[in-house]
Amino acid sequence: MVTGLRERAWEAAAAVKDPEVPVLTIEDLGVLRDVTVDGDRIRVDITPTYSGCPAMDTIRDDVELALIRAGFGEVEVRLVLAPAWTTDWMTEEGKRKLTEYGIAPPSGHAALRQAQGPVRISLGVRCPRCGSLDTRELSRFGSTSCKALYECRACLEPFDHFKVI
Amino acid sequence: MSAHDLDGAIDPHGDVSVDELALAAELAGSGERAASADIAEYALWLGDDALILSQQLGAWITYAPELEEDVALGNIALDLLGHARSFLRYAGSWDGRSEDDLAYFRDEAEFRSSWLVEQPNGDFAQTIARQFLVSTYMLELYSALRGSTDATFAAIAEKAVKEVDYHRDHAVQWVLRLAGGTAESRARIIRAFADVWPYAAELFRDDELIDRLGDAAVRPSSLQAGFDAVTEAVFAEAELDIPAGSASAGGGRHGSHATGLGHLLSEMQVLARRHPGATW
């Protein structure tokens, strides 16, 4: 019974979309960390992608609303910092949806990045529009905290790349 | 800082609710309030450095040399504001003040920021020189703070370290570019480092507060070697000499600040003080 409740609560929370990348759910992003059921009380743990991410307030409200709409009465949404979010938690489904949306998904794993010294190399980033690997970074910082700005030398289109962190 | 609390309800200034305090502690991952006045004080050291630097960088938006740089400095400022919010919330959990109380309603002498972050933006080279020194220090600091015996500090650091890694990378790239660019850009970055270098020493000074905190804090002097190794490597690559000159007196950790801080605070705080409780 309790397990069934938790699954229903997870399902409701997991369907909440990221307000800045509306094709991704918070589950795809790895922002949804845990759902616990304690009697009638549902507690949902979410974690910010970046410390200053302004979308967290909206996500928090949306999760609460989604659970209330799904029939849960007492809902608590907690923001937790540890363990720190990493792009490694993004689901394969999430990466596929990002590409379709026109954003290049994170390339490689966060651990590889951290193993490097002060001078970096980056892995090739595939253009989400034409698929070419002939791309270059225009700026390591983009339209939101989580993205860098790239351009494709094959189709000449600029695009966002979800940074590895 | 958000004019709304994280529950989405309007948060009239000065009306610190129990919920807000609980949220402050839970955001940091510990579910507890700051353990002591010393812990809260150390949180102010770290939070104020991040807050003041964030405010400085925000002033570049629409003024940077290129659009991408407006975006980069704006994003770095946003990350720093996130770190500041976490630290200030934690600091305030000790005596019931909110992050906004601490950011907007403290006077200059109550701030604990270091002189380096208080140095003016100057030209782009000066901002980059300051940014390189601060982000190199912060990366060393947060790497070490991950091992803090204080769970909240460890959690904030675990998150911040990955972001500051990008900040240092950004600054390194610009130091190399300015040093290896035109005669003008090279002259400017040399002058910029000469101007800001003396203020870095304060970041590595130990203090009685640190002695009392033990393994909950990071001993500033322990970060010097890592900082030196990175600056030497980058300066060698950029073919720059480490600036000579004596260290500045500093005093920010005890409320004695560089000239620019008062102006910066008056601009940062004017709206909140003129219209207490303003929301949008």
Chai-1 contact restraints between the chains, C-beta under 6 A:
chainA,res_idxA,chainB,res_idxB,connection_type,confidence,min_distance_angstrom,max_distance_angstrom,comment,restraint_id
A,S51,B,D79,contact,1.0,0.0,6.0,A-B,restraint_1
A,S51,B,G82,contact,1.0,0.0,6.0,A-B,restraint_2
A,S51,B,H83,contact,1.0,0.0,6.0,A-B,restraint_3
A,S51,B,K159,contact,1.0,0.0,6.0,A-B,restraint_4
A,G52,B,L78,contact,1.0,0.0,6.0,A-B,restraint_5
A,G52,B,D79,contact,1.0,0.0,6.0,A-B,restraint_6
A,G52,B,L81,contact,1.0,0.0,6.0,A-B,restraint_7
A,G52,B,G82,contact,1.0,0.0,6.0,A-B,restraint_8
A,D57,B,L6,contact,1.0,0.0,6.0,A-B,restraint_9
A,R60,B,L6,contact,1.0,0.0,6.0,A-B,restraint_10
A,D61,B,G8,contact,1.0,0.0,6.0,A-B,restraint_11
A,R78,B,E26,contact,1.0,0.0,6.0,A-B,restraint_12
A,L79,B,L27,contact,1.0,0.0,6.0,A-B,restraint_13
A,V80,B,G29,contact,1.0,0.0,6.0,A-B,restraint_14
A,L81,B,G29,contact,1.0,0.0,6.0,A-B,restraint_15
A,L81,B,A155,contact,1.0,0.0,6.0,A-B,restraint_16
A,L81,B,K159,contact,1.0,0.0,6.0,A-B,restraint_17
A,A82,B,G29,contact,1.0,0.0,6.0,A-B,restraint_18
A,A82,B,A155,contact,1.0,0.0,6.0,A-B,restraint_19
A,A82,B,E158,contact,1.0,0.0,6.0,A-B,restraint_20
A,A84,B,E158,contact,1.0,0.0,6.0,A-B,restraint_21
A,A84,B,K159,contact,1.0,0.0,6.0,A-B,restraint_22
A,P118,B,V172,contact,1.0,0.0,6.0,A-B,restraint_23
A,P118,B,V230,contact,1.0,0.0,6.0,A-B,restraint_24
A,S139,B,E68,contact,1.0,0.0,6.0,A-B,restraint_25
A,S139,B,A72,contact,1.0,0.0,6.0,A-B,restraint_26
A,F141,B,V71,contact,1.0,0.0,6.0,A-B,restraint_27
A,F141,B,A72,contact,1.0,0.0,6.0,A-B,restraint_28
A,F141,B,N75,contact,1.0,0.0,6.0,A-B,restraint_29
A,S145,B,N75,contact,1.0,0.0,6.0,A-B,restraint_30
A,S145,B,L78,contact,1.0,0.0,6.0,A-B,restraint_31
A,I165,B,K162,contact,1.0,0.0,6.0,A-B,restraint_32
